[in-house]
Amino acid sequence: MRELNYDERVTTTPEARHVKRLLEREAATGARHFLWEGRVTEMTGGTGIHQQLCTRLTFLLYGQLEGKLETFGEGVRIFVPPANLVYADTCVSARPPKYGNGPRDTLLNPIVVCEVLSPSTEAFDRGEKFAGYRSIRSLEHYVLVSQTSRLIEVFSRAKRWVPETFGPGQRAEFKKLDAALDVDLFYKHVTLPSDS
């Protein structure tokens, strides 16, 4: 049986009603929502530290990948098969980015997805959400950034997903992109709870 593409999933399947509900809520409230397994949830704002780290991720990756790949901040929605819609903190896609024909801000081809971990979302980001992201064929790296200690985890696609953890004095490498984040530079001037 043929796998349905994004446009078919969001217009012709039972899941289509959930997508429609998400888009209606976002249009009515101006707030971002995510759709996971039929449940639409409004996203809350992050802490100041969360925002600092998200901005740094986007800025540092853009600086290394500009001209080769597209780098996005928190505002782009990502399609996660079979019918989930989420926002990552930062993501990278091939050029040109591929969008669904429905909502033009729903990215279909991320290569890197980055999440800054929060106490309220860490279990979901590490578990169910990561399992969903692994179903995106274009995805090569999944990155988890701690906001409680100076640690960056990079999961890279191989025959199975390979995790690497990088701390102070190290560079978190994205080998398939020829890019890296210097952990010390990334966390410079950021005061974490572990610093007190």
Secondary structure, DSSP 8 states (H G I E B T S, - for coil): -----HHHHHHHSTTHHHHHHHHHHHHHH---EEEETTEEEE-----HHHHHHHHHHHHHHHHHHTTTSEEE-TT-EEEETTTEEEE-SEEEE-SS--B-SSSTTEES-EEEEEEE--TTTHHHHHTHHHHHHTT-TT--EEEEE-SSSS-EEEEE-SSS-EEEEE-TT-EEEETTTTEEEEHHHHHTT---GGG-
